[in-house]
Amino acid sequence: MKEIVEDVKRWRECGERVAVATVVATRRSAPRPIGAKFAVSEAGEMCGSVSGGCVENDVAVQALEVIASGEPRLLSYGISDEQALGVGLPCGGEIDVFLERLD
């Protein structure tokens, strides 16, 4: 959390809403541990990491939807036949990411 605190604080002081994504489960080889965090401001600024860069773009898109709706989401990422052409983790691991708006 320490890696995102200053940016989140600055965004909120400017009146922006923020979503925070947290790794809540990992399977096999995961690039970041449980508890890793990634934050997105409603202006689209980002900080932190939940995957070392391989799924952050998708998390950021979904974060903007969570900011708008206020509805949290549980996202799962990994390599599967369905995901081979989309978002996946090249390391072969799987992660679950909980995404919520800070209120």
C-alpha positions in Angstrom: 0.0 0.0 0.0 2.9 2.3 0.8 3.8 2.6 -2.9 0.4 4.2 -3.8 -0.4 6.2 -0.7 1.1 9.5 -1.8 -0.5 9.5 -5.2 -3.9 8.5 -3.9 -3.7 11.2 -1.2 -2.8 13.8 -3.9 -5.7 12.7 -6.2 -8.2 12.8 -3.4 -7.0 16.2 -2.2 -7.7 17.5 -5.7 -11.3 16.1 -5.4 -10.8 13.1 -7.7 -12.4 9.8 -7.0 -10.1 6.8 -6.9 -10.3 3.0 -7.4 -7.9 0.6 -5.7 -7.1 -2.9 -7.0 -5.6 -5.5 -4.6 -4.3 -8.9 -5.4 -6.3 -11.2 -3.2 -5.2 -14.6 -4.5 -2.5 -16.1 -6.7 -2.0 -19.5 -8.3 1.2 -20.9 -9.7 3.8 -18.3 -10.8 2.5 -14.9 -10.0 4.5 -11.7 -10.7 3.2 -9.8 -7.5 2.2 -11.2 -4.1 -1.1 -11.2 -2.4 -1.7 -7.6 -1.1 0.0 -5.9 -4.0 -2.0 -2.7 -4.9 -2.7 -0.6 -8.0 -4.7 2.7 -8.0 -6.4 4.6 -10.7 -7.8 8.2 -10.5 -10.9 9.2 -12.4 -8.6 11.2 -14.6 -6.9 8.0 -15.6 -3.7 8.4 -13.7 -2.2 5.2 -12.4 0.2 4.1 -9.7 1.4 0.8 -8.2 1.2 -2.7 -9.7 -0.8 -5.9 -9.4 1.0 -7.9 -12.2 4.2 -6.2 -13.2 2.5 -4.6 -16.1 0.7 -7.4 -18.0 -2.9 -6.7 -16.9 -2.8 -3.1 -15.6 -4.4 -1.7 -18.7 -7.4 -3.9 -18.3 -7.6 -3.2 -14.6 -7.5 0.6 -15.4 -10.4 0.4 -17.8 -12.4 -1.6 -15.3 -11.4 0.8 -12.5 -13.0 3.7 -14.3 -16.2 1.8 -14.5 -16.0 1.0 -10.8 -15.4 4.7 -10.0 -18.5 5.6 -12.0 -20.8 2.9 -10.6 -19.4 2.4 -7.1 -19.8 -1.4 -7.6 -16.7 -3.4 -6.6 -15.5 -6.2 -8.8 -13.5 -9.4 -8.5 -11.3 -9.8 -11.5 -9.4 -13.0 -12.5 -6.4 -13.1 -14.9 -4.3 -15.9 -16.2 -3.6 -17.8 -19.3 -6.4 -20.0 -20.6 -7.6 -20.9 -24.1 -10.2 -18.2 -23.9 -7.7 -15.6 -22.8 -4.9 -16.6 -25.2 -6.0 -13.8 -27.6 -6.8 -11.3 -24.8 -5.4 -10.3 -21.5 -3.3 -12.8 -19.7 -0.2 -13.4 -17.5 2.8 -14.4 -19.6 4.4 -16.0 -16.5 1.7 -18.7 -16.6 0.3 -17.8 -13.2 -3.2 -16.7 -12.2 -4.2 -13.8 -10.0 -7.5 -12.6 -8.5 -7.8 -8.8 -8.1 -10.4 -7.1 -5.9 -11.3 -3.7 -7.4 -13.1 -1.1 -5.3 -13.8 2.6 -5.2 -12.4 4.5 -2.2 -15.2 6.5 -0.5 
